[in-house]
Amino acid sequence: METLIRDARVLVVEDNPDLAFGLRNNLEIEGYEVDVAESGPGGLERAREGNPDLVILDLMLPGFDGYRVLRALREDGLGMPVLILTARGEEADKVRGFRLGADDYVTKPFGVLELLARVEALLRRSPKHRAENGAPVHERFGDVDVDISARAVHRDGQAVSLTPMEFDLLLALLRRRGAVASRLDLMKEVWGYHASVVSRTVDTHVAELRRKLEDDPAMPRHILTVRKAGYRLQT
Protein backbone atom coordinates (compact mmCIF):
# COMPACT_ATOMS: atom_id res chain seq x y z
CA MET A 1 0.00 0.00 0.00
CA GLU A 2 1.45 3.33 -1.04
CA THR A 3 1.20 6.07 1.55
CA LEU A 4 0.24 9.47 0.16
CA ILE A 5 1.16 11.43 3.30
CA ARG A 6 4.70 10.54 4.27
CA ASP A 7 6.57 11.58 7.42
CA ALA A 8 3.31 12.44 9.19
CA ARG A 9 3.48 12.06 12.97
CA VAL A 10 0.96 9.68 14.52
CA LEU A 11 0.30 9.32 18.25
CA VAL A 12 -1.08 5.94 19.35
CA VAL A 13 -2.80 5.98 22.74
CA GLU A 14 -3.26 2.30 23.62
CA ASP A 15 -2.62 0.43 26.89
CA ASN A 16 -2.34 -3.05 25.35
CA PRO A 17 1.42 -3.36 24.70
CA ASP A 18 1.09 -6.06 22.02
CA LEU A 19 -1.50 -4.08 20.08
CA ALA A 20 0.47 -0.85 20.49
CA PHE A 21 3.59 -2.59 19.16
CA GLY A 22 1.68 -3.96 16.16
CA LEU A 23 0.18 -0.57 15.36
CA ARG A 24 3.56 1.14 15.63
CA ASN A 25 5.20 -1.46 13.42
CA ASN A 26 2.57 -1.27 10.66
CA LEU A 27 2.42 2.52 10.70
CA GLU A 28 6.21 2.85 10.56
CA ILE A 29 6.34 0.45 7.61
CA GLU A 30 3.98 2.86 5.82
CA GLY A 31 6.37 5.75 6.44
CA TYR A 32 4.79 7.41 9.47
CA GLU A 33 6.65 8.66 12.54
CA VAL A 34 4.95 7.03 15.54
CA ASP A 35 4.79 7.84 19.24
CA VAL A 36 2.97 5.66 21.80
CA ALA A 37 1.29 6.51 25.11
CA GLU A 38 -0.18 3.89 27.42
CA SER A 39 -2.65 5.90 29.54
CA GLY A 40 -5.20 8.68 29.30
CA PRO A 41 -3.05 11.28 31.08
CA GLY A 42 0.02 10.19 29.12
CA GLY A 43 -1.79 10.42 25.80
CA LEU A 44 -3.14 13.89 26.58
CA GLU A 45 0.30 15.12 27.60
CA ARG A 46 1.97 13.70 24.48
CA ALA A 47 -0.71 15.21 22.24
CA ARG A 48 -0.42 18.63 23.86
CA GLU A 49 3.37 18.66 23.75
CA GLY A 50 3.93 17.03 20.37
CA ASN A 51 0.88 18.27 18.42
CA PRO A 52 0.88 15.14 16.18
CA ASP A 53 -0.73 15.06 12.76
CA LEU A 54 -3.16 12.33 13.85
CA VAL A 55 -4.14 10.52 17.05
CA ILE A 56 -5.27 6.89 17.25
CA LEU A 57 -7.15 6.73 20.55
CA ASP A 58 -8.40 3.81 22.61
CA LEU A 59 -11.37 4.51 24.89
CA MET A 60 -10.66 2.19 27.81
CA LEU A 61 -7.44 3.56 29.25
CA PRO A 62 -5.87 3.72 32.71
CA GLY A 63 -5.95 7.09 34.44
CA PHE A 64 -8.96 8.39 32.55
CA ASP A 65 -10.74 7.24 29.43
CA GLY A 66 -10.36 8.25 25.80
CA TYR A 67 -13.50 10.37 25.84
CA ARG A 68 -11.88 12.64 28.41
CA VAL A 69 -8.70 12.81 26.32
CA LEU A 70 -10.71 13.75 23.24
CA ARG A 71 -12.79 16.36 25.05
CA ALA A 72 -9.66 17.97 26.51
CA LEU A 73 -7.93 18.09 23.11
CA ARG A 74 -10.87 19.84 21.48
CA GLU A 75 -11.29 22.24 24.40
CA ASP A 76 -7.60 23.12 24.01
CA GLY A 77 -8.28 24.00 20.37
CA LEU A 78 -6.22 21.11 19.00
CA GLY A 79 -7.80 20.14 15.70
CA MET A 80 -5.71 17.18 14.54
CA PRO A 81 -7.77 14.23 13.26
CA VAL A 82 -8.62 11.69 15.97
CA LEU A 83 -9.44 8.08 15.09
CA ILE A 84 -11.03 6.15 17.95
CA LEU A 85 -9.94 2.50 18.03
CA THR A 86 -11.89 0.52 20.60
CA ALA A 87 -13.75 -2.66 21.47
CA ARG A 88 -16.81 -0.56 22.35
CA GLY A 89 -19.02 -0.86 19.30
CA GLU A 90 -22.41 0.35 20.50
CA GLU A 91 -24.01 3.11 18.46
CA ALA A 92 -24.27 5.30 21.58
CA ASP A 93 -20.49 5.04 22.04
CA LYS A 94 -19.89 6.07 18.43
CA VAL A 95 -22.29 9.00 18.60
CA ARG A 96 -20.65 10.22 21.80
CA GLY A 97 -17.23 9.98 20.18
CA PHE A 98 -18.28 11.92 17.11
CA ARG A 99 -20.00 14.59 19.18
CA LEU A 100 -16.84 15.10 21.21
CA GLY A 101 -14.91 15.66 17.98
CA ALA A 102 -13.69 12.28 16.73
CA ASP A 103 -13.16 12.04 12.97
CA ASP A 104 -13.47 8.28 12.58
CA TYR A 105 -14.35 5.26 14.73
CA VAL A 106 -12.99 1.73 14.27
CA THR A 107 -14.02 -1.22 16.42
CA LYS A 108 -11.77 -4.08 17.48
CA PRO A 109 -11.05 -6.56 16.03
CA PHE A 110 -10.09 -4.67 12.89
CA GLY A 111 -8.31 -5.24 9.59
CA VAL A 112 -4.87 -3.63 9.37
CA LEU A 113 -5.25 -2.59 5.74
CA GLU A 114 -8.61 -0.99 6.46
CA LEU A 115 -7.15 0.91 9.42
CA LEU A 116 -4.22 2.15 7.35
CA ALA A 117 -6.63 3.30 4.63
CA ARG A 118 -8.62 5.25 7.19
CA VAL A 119 -5.48 6.83 8.63
CA GLU A 120 -4.38 7.88 5.16
CA ALA A 121 -7.81 9.30 4.31
CA LEU A 122 -7.86 11.37 7.50
CA LEU A 123 -4.38 12.74 6.91
CA ARG A 124 -5.08 13.51 3.27
CA ARG A 125 -8.11 15.58 4.26
CA SER A 126 -6.53 17.26 7.27
CA PRO A 127 -6.20 21.05 6.87
CA LYS A 128 -2.52 20.76 7.79
CA HIS A 129 -1.78 18.54 4.79
CA ARG A 130 -4.43 19.64 2.34
CA ALA A 131 -3.04 21.78 -0.46
CA GLU A 132 -5.07 24.90 -0.96
CA ASN A 133 -5.21 26.52 -4.39
CA GLY A 134 -6.90 29.57 -5.85
CA ALA A 135 -8.68 32.44 -4.13
CA PRO A 136 -11.09 31.83 -1.24
CA VAL A 137 -14.39 30.39 -2.43
CA HIS A 138 -17.63 30.74 -0.47
CA GLU A 139 -20.80 28.69 -0.64
CA ARG A 140 -23.99 29.60 1.16
CA PHE A 141 -27.29 27.91 2.04
CA GLY A 142 -29.86 29.32 4.44
CA ASP A 143 -27.96 31.18 7.15
CA VAL A 144 -24.84 29.02 6.70
CA ASP A 145 -21.70 30.38 5.01
CA VAL A 146 -18.95 27.95 3.97
CA ASP A 147 -15.44 29.28 3.25
CA ILE A 148 -14.00 26.39 1.27
CA SER A 149 -10.38 27.54 1.09
CA ALA A 150 -10.24 28.30 4.82
CA ARG A 151 -12.36 25.23 5.67
CA ALA A 152 -14.45 27.46 7.93
CA VAL A 153 -18.20 27.44 8.51
CA HIS A 154 -20.35 30.19 10.01
CA ARG A 155 -24.02 30.03 10.85
CA ASP A 156 -25.85 33.32 11.29
CA GLY A 157 -22.44 34.96 11.69
CA GLN A 158 -21.25 32.57 14.42
CA ALA A 159 -18.39 30.12 13.83
CA VAL A 160 -19.40 26.46 13.76
CA SER A 161 -16.82 23.84 14.67
CA LEU A 162 -16.84 20.92 12.22
CA THR A 163 -14.47 17.97 12.26
CA PRO A 164 -12.46 17.43 9.04
CA MET A 165 -14.76 14.59 8.00
CA GLU A 166 -17.90 16.61 8.72
CA PHE A 167 -16.54 19.46 6.58
CA ASP A 168 -15.64 17.11 3.71
CA LEU A 169 -19.09 15.52 3.88
CA LEU A 170 -20.72 18.96 3.72
CA LEU A 171 -18.48 19.89 0.80
CA ALA A 172 -19.36 16.68 -1.07
CA LEU A 173 -23.05 17.53 -0.75
CA LEU A 174 -22.53 21.17 -1.74
CA ARG A 175 -20.60 20.24 -4.88
CA ARG A 176 -23.52 18.20 -6.17
CA ARG A 177 -25.69 21.32 -6.46
CA GLY A 178 -28.80 19.60 -5.13
CA ALA A 179 -28.23 16.24 -6.79
CA VAL A 180 -28.57 13.10 -4.70
CA ALA A 181 -25.43 11.49 -3.26
CA SER A 182 -25.69 7.83 -2.33
CA ARG A 183 -24.06 6.49 0.82
CA LEU A 184 -21.71 4.50 -1.41
CA ASP A 185 -20.60 7.65 -3.25
CA LEU A 186 -20.07 9.54 0.00
CA MET A 187 -18.10 6.70 1.59
CA LYS A 188 -15.77 6.61 -1.42
CA GLU A 189 -15.41 10.38 -1.78
CA VAL A 190 -15.16 11.44 1.86
CA TRP A 191 -13.67 8.44 3.62
CA GLY A 192 -11.62 7.12 0.73
CA TYR A 193 -12.54 3.47 0.97
CA HIS A 194 -15.28 1.13 -0.17
CA ALA A 195 -18.68 1.56 1.41
CA SER A 196 -19.02 -2.10 2.32
CA VAL A 197 -17.52 -0.70 5.54
CA VAL A 198 -20.40 0.48 7.77
CA SER A 199 -22.64 2.90 5.92
CA ARG A 200 -23.97 4.00 9.32
CA THR A 201 -20.84 6.12 9.51
CA VAL A 202 -22.37 8.40 6.88
CA ASP A 203 -25.70 8.54 8.71
CA THR A 204 -24.03 9.46 11.98
CA HIS A 205 -22.06 12.28 10.39
CA VAL A 206 -25.15 13.57 8.58
CA ALA A 207 -26.98 13.63 11.92
CA GLU A 208 -24.15 15.70 13.40
CA LEU A 209 -24.21 18.16 10.48
CA ARG A 210 -27.94 18.59 10.98
CA ARG A 211 -27.47 19.12 14.71
CA LYS A 212 -24.93 21.86 14.06
CA LEU A 213 -26.41 23.54 10.98
CA GLU A 214 -30.19 23.05 10.96
CA ASP A 215 -32.74 25.03 13.00
CA ASP A 216 -34.60 21.79 13.70
CA PRO A 217 -32.43 18.68 13.13
CA ALA A 218 -35.53 16.46 13.32
CA MET A 219 -37.13 18.36 10.41
CA PRO A 220 -34.17 19.54 8.30
CA ARG A 221 -34.68 22.15 5.58
CA HIS A 222 -31.31 21.79 3.85
CA ILE A 223 -29.58 18.43 4.51
CA LEU A 224 -32.29 16.12 3.23
CA THR A 225 -32.73 12.35 3.16
CA VAL A 226 -33.85 10.88 -0.16
CA ARG A 227 -35.56 7.61 0.68
CA LYS A 228 -33.70 4.53 -0.59
CA ALA A 229 -31.23 6.77 -2.45
CA GLY A 230 -29.06 8.81 -0.09
CA TYR A 231 -28.79 12.49 0.77
CA ARG A 232 -28.91 15.86 -0.97
CA LEU A 233 -28.36 19.46 0.07
CA GLN A 234 -31.10 21.96 -0.72
CA THR A 235 -29.85 25.51 -0.78
VENQUI-V617860 format. One record per helix or strand of 2 or more residues. SS is the DSSP state (@ for helix, = for strand). FROM is the first residue (numbers start at 1). TO is the last residue. If there is no record, write none. Layout:
# VENQUI-V617860
ss: [SS;SS]
from: [FROM;FROM]
to: [TO;TO]
This chain:
# VENQUI-V617860
ss: [=;@;=;@;=;@;=;@;=;@;=;=;=;=;@;@;@;@;=;=]
from: [9;17;33;40;54;66;81;91;104;112;138;144;152;158;164;183;200;217;223;230]
to: [13;29;37;50;57;75;86;99;107;125;141;147;155;160;175;191;213;219;226;233]
